């Protein structure tokens, strides 16, 4: 029966990919039949006019071509939600593109990257068992080599007793972390012995200097989970969109070298040149920083964010993301200069790089204009309450709010002292405080005079009197200029 089921699955997959494109087109006529019979399938709900969908399309097609060769194969499909709106509504699609993972009809959200390599990596982890069963030493070696090819770690559990609590806990960890890591399980003591490993252990195989690390902690899901995350970030590595969450969880500032990373062909030598120098820097600076290469082509938005000159072969910056601060390297590239840069950061000697428009010569309107360089002086002034709107010039909601916000400022300026209504263009200015970051436009935050580190997000009715009354209710510095009507 197992062989018959496998043959049916292979015929099903082959028939689907016999089409001209490797992305399967789903409609209301074939949707249920397809997703209910697929072990795993990724479905994109899109609109033809959507710019993000158009950007995703070529990446999605490349991923589909690669994933059809995966073991087991992974299907990629799409649905034109403007034609089959009932399907989109059925699965709660509210924006485009929306990606969903289906397993025999059971649906879950796709939480991975939107580039071809990221989609492939994410979906490979989703396919099949969360911990891939490996029955021979050669299979384990192949699994580890595949991880090395991706410059990623491989987590292998050696458990001959299928029913032990340690085996079950390992399986639970694999189930919960399958989105982020590659897991395998060996249930043969002989295979473990051939590989020089002990039975009833978990081993991380890494494509770094510390090739293997054996788990020696408590046999609990929580302890093993923490161990995996702690070892997931090498002291020196490459930051990708696929492993970004690992560095975020590590929560260390990151020294980044922006280059065109190439891991094959004649330009590999140049990538290794920078990697080796970064290792020397890491040895001198220590473990209070993470050290990474960053592919400029994959993180073009960060070049502007960190003020990196795109003409440089190698740009350098420190990302203190936990505090929303950035530090730009402005010297000639050398190991000695990079070591000093890292040490100066750790000792607090560096001044953060703050993207900023020029400081206004004067304030013309009722709303105080804030730029990156004046943010601390104005918004963080401990003697005043400040309402700050972080906006984008192209934002329709921001344009609609502008006359209301101006009228609010006029009314408050007339009635009250020590309350400031301010605005900042978030597309060309940085906020140097972690609590004052725009998650969308407009972001409206109230900074009380007596509690600047804990701004209050405004989410009420955007009308003059409603905003006026709300500010008054939150204010700690409200000082009437005259009797209020």
C-alpha positions, 0 to 999 in steps of 0.5 A, a space after each residue: 500500500 505504501 508503494 502504491 500510495 507513493 506511485 499515485 503521489 508521483 503520478 499526481 506531481 508529474 501530471 501537475 508539473 507537466 504544464 508549461 509553468 511550474 506554478 500550478 494555476 488554481 481556480 474554484 473548479 480544481 482548488 479543493 481537489 488539488 489542496 486536499 490531495 497534496 501532502 504540502 502545497 504553497 498557494 499565492 492569492 494575488 491580483 494582476 494589478 498588484 505591484 508586490 505580486 508582480 515583483 514576487 512572480 519571477 521569484 515564485 516561479 524560480 522557487 517552484 522550479 527548484 522545489 519540484 525537485 525536492 525530496 519530497 516535492 513541494 507544489 507551488 500554486 496561485 489563485 487570481 483573487 480578482 477572478 475567484 474572490 470566493 476562494 480568497 474570502 474563504 481563507 481570509 485574504 485581505 491583501 495581496 499577495 497572501 500566501 498560505 500553506 496547505 497540508 491535505 486541505 489543512 491551512 496555515 499562514 506562510 511566514 517566510 521570505 518572498 525571494 526565491 532562495 528564501 521560499 525554497 529554504 522555508 518550504 524545504 523545512 515545511 515539507 515531509 516530517 519535521 525531523 527527516 528520518 535517516 536510516 544510514 550513515 551515508 544519508 546522514 552525511 548527505 543531509 549534513 553536506 546539504 546544510 553545509 552547501 546552504 551555509 546552514 546548520 544541521 540538527 540531528 537526533 540519535 535515538 534508537 528508542 522511539 518511545 523514550 521521553 527524550 525522543 518525544 521531546 526532540 520531536 516536539 522541538 523539531 515540530 515547533 522550529 521546523 520553520 527555522 531549522 533543518 532537523 533529522 532523526 536517526 533511530 539506529 544505534 549502529 548508524 550513530 556508532 558509525 558516525 562516532 556519535 552516542 545514542 540518545 544525543 542531539 548533535 548540531 553540525 555546523 559549517 564553521 570552525 566548531 564543526 559539531 556541538 553535542 547537547 548536554 543539557 536537561 531533557 526538556 523541550 524548553 532547554 533544548 529549544 533554547 540551546 538550538 537558538 543559542 547555537 544558531 548564530 555563528 560568531 562570524 557568518 552571512 546574514 540572509 533574509 532567511 536567518 534574520 530572525 536568528 540574529 534578532 533573537 540573539 539580540 546582539 548588535 551586529 557589525 555588518 560588511 556589505 559586499 556582493 557575496 558570491 559563494 561559487 565561481 571566480 569571485 568566491 575568492 573575494 568573498 572569502 577575503 572579506 570573511 577571513 578578515 571579519 574573523 580576525 576582527 571578531 577574534 580581537 573585538 570579542 563576543 559582545 557583537 555578531 559579525 556578518 557579511 551582507 549581500 548588498 543586492 539582497 539588502 539594498 534598503 539597508 545601504 541607504 539606512 546606514 548611509 553606506 556608499 553604494 560605490 564602495 566595494 565594501 561598506 561597514 556599519 554596526 546595527 544596534 537594532 535593539 536600541 534602533 541606533 546605527 553606526 557608520 564606518 567612515 575609514 579605509 577598510 582594514 582589520 585594524 580600523 575595523 577592530 578599533 571601530 568595534 571596540 569604540 562602539 562597545 566602549 560608548 565612544 561612537 556617535 550614532 548615525 542619524 539620517 536627517 533632513 537639514 535643521 529648519 532655519 525657523 518654524 513657520 507653521 503651527 505644527 513643529 517640524 522635527 528632523 532626525 537631528 532635532 528629535 531628542 531636543 524637541 520630542 524628548 524635552 522633559 518639560 513638555 508634552 509632545 504629540 509627534 506624527 511620523 508621516 510619509 509625504 505619499 501617504 493618503 491618510 497623512 494628507 487627509 490628517 494634515 488640515 486636522 493636525 494643523 487646526 489641532 496645533 493652532 488650538 493648542 498653541 492658543 490655549 495651552 503652554 508646554 504642549 507641542 504638536 510636532 511632525 516628522 517625515 519618517 522617510 528621510 529622518 531617523 528616530 533615535 529612540 527604540 520606542 518611537 519607530 513608525 510601524 506604518 504611516 501615520 504613526 502618532 505618539 504622545 510623549 508625556 513630559 514625565 515619562 518620555 521612555 514610554 510614549 502612548 500610541 494615539 488610536 482614537 478618532 482623528 478629529 480636532 476636538 477628539 484629539 484635543 480632549 485625548 491629549 488633555 486627559 494624558 497630559 502632565 504638563 498642561 498649563 492653560 494660557 487663559 480660562 478655557 471656554 
